[in-house]
Amino acid sequence: MDLPEQKKKERYNRLLHRHLRRINTICTFEARSYEDGRDLVQEVMVALWEGLENLQSDASLWQEAAWVRQVVTSTTIDRFRQRHRQRREGCTVPIEQVSELCQEEDDRTELVKEMLAYLPPRERRLMEESLEGYDADELAQAHGVSANIIHQRMYRIRKKMKTIYNKLYGTE
């Protein structure tokens, strides 16, 4: 193996080591099933390898994470567009049945999105980043505060979301 290929492989392995958990979390969240999530992770890994030259060699951890997130998002969108085209061409399941199967998961996703909309922008962004799989240390580095501050903010945000849920749906 020549030197540039070896360096690319080492860089790719470092990238996966840093971001694989987040990639798994996002792909599993976006996919309809565990198996689809695993397939999506593999597609993302291929896209990361193919696009590694597009990432600056001196990129910070935050820039690297943003690039990985963009690759995951683009790959996910491409995959779902492809699947949507395939379904349109050979759809034999009645739409009512499909919507019943997806309704429960969609309801939960919509519920979280609705509750997030009631949060102030800074808190909403922090919660979204947390849901994407960033841990407290990564969030602390990105926001320029300590991990303890992130833990405190997340605790307060979760309390607010519980209050929002109770106000929206009248439960205690």
N, C-alpha and C positions, 0 to 999 in steps of 0.2 A: 504494500500500500504506500503510495507516495505521501510526502509530508503534508501538502494541503488537505488531502483527503483525511489523513489521520487527525489533523487539527479540527477539521469540520466535525468529525465523529466525536472528538473530545468535547467540543463546544455543544454539540447536540445532546450528549449525555449529561453535561452540566445543566443545560436548559431543562431537560426532562426531570432531573433530580430536583430542581427548584420548583417546577410548576406542574408536575404530573398529578398531584393530589387535586389541585385547582381544576385542571383539565378534566379529570374524572368527575368531579363534583358538577361542573357546568354541563358536561355531556350527559350525565345521568339525569340531571334536572330537566334538560331540554328534550331528551328522548322519551318516548312513550313506554318503553320497557327496558329492563336491565340489559337484555341482549342488544337492543338498538343502541343503548348507551355505550356498550363495549365496542360495537362496530364504529360508532361515531368517534370514539377515542382513537381507534386505529387510523381512521381517515385523517383526523387532526394530526396525529404523529407523522403521517406521510407528508401532509401539507407543511408541517414545521420543518421537516428535513429538506423538502424541495424549496422552501422559501428562506432558508437560513441565511443565504447571502444578502437578503434584504434587511437583516437586522444589523445595525452598526456594531462593530466589534467592541467599541468602548461604551456601549449602552449601559445605563444604570439599571439596577434591579427593577425599579419602577417602570422605566421605559421598556425593559424586557418583558415585564408582566403585561404591560399595555399591548405590546406587539403580539404576545401569545394570545391575549384575550381577543384581539382583532382577528387572528387566524382562526381561533375557535368559532367566533361568531360567523365569519365568512364561510367556513366549512359547514357549519350547521345550516346556514341559510341555503347554501348550494345543495346540500343533501335533501333538505325538505322540499325544495323546489323540484328536484329530480323525482322524489317519491310522489309528489303531488301530480306531476305529469304522468307518471306510470299509473297512478290510481285513476286519473281521468280517462286514460286510454282503455283500461281494462276493468272498470268498476262494475262489480256484480252485486255488491252488498247495498241494500237500501240505505239511503242517507239517514233515515230515522234511527236505524240500528247503530250506525257508526256514531251518531251524536250521543246516543244513550251510553255507549261504551266510554266515550271521552268526557262526558259531562262532569263526572265527579272530580277528575284531575283538573279539568279546566276551572271548575268552581273554586278549588283550593288556590290555584294560581291567581285567579282573579281576586279572590279574597285578600291575599297578601298584597297584590298590586294596589287594591283599593285602600287598604290600611296604610301602605307606604305613602300614598298620595296625601294623606293628612299630616304627615310629618314635615317639619321644616327641611329645606333643601340639604343642609349639612348633615342632619340626622338620617335623612332618606339615603343620601349617598353612602354614608357609613354602613347602614344596614344592608344596602344592595351589595356593597363590596364584601361584607361578611357572608351574605347568602351565596356569593360566588365562590367562597372557599378561602378567602384571605384570612389568615390567623391574626391574633392580636399583635404579635410582633411585626408582621408585615404592614398592618394598618398603622401601627404606631410610627414606623419608619416613614410611611407615605404621608402621614398627617403631621409629622414633626412633634409628636408627643410621646409619653411613655406608654408601655403596654398596660400599666395599671389604669391610666386615664381612659384608654380604649375600653377596658373591662367595665369601668364605672359608666361610661357613656352608653355602652351596649346594654347594661343592666337598666339604665333609665329609659332607653329607647324601647326595650321590651316591655317595661311597665306601661309606657305610653301606648304601645300597640295593644296591650291588653285592655286598657281603658277605652281606646278607640273601638276595639271589637265590641266591648260591652255597650258602648253608646250606639253603635250601628245596629246591633242585633239584640239588645235588651236583655242580656244575660249577666249573671253575676258570677 
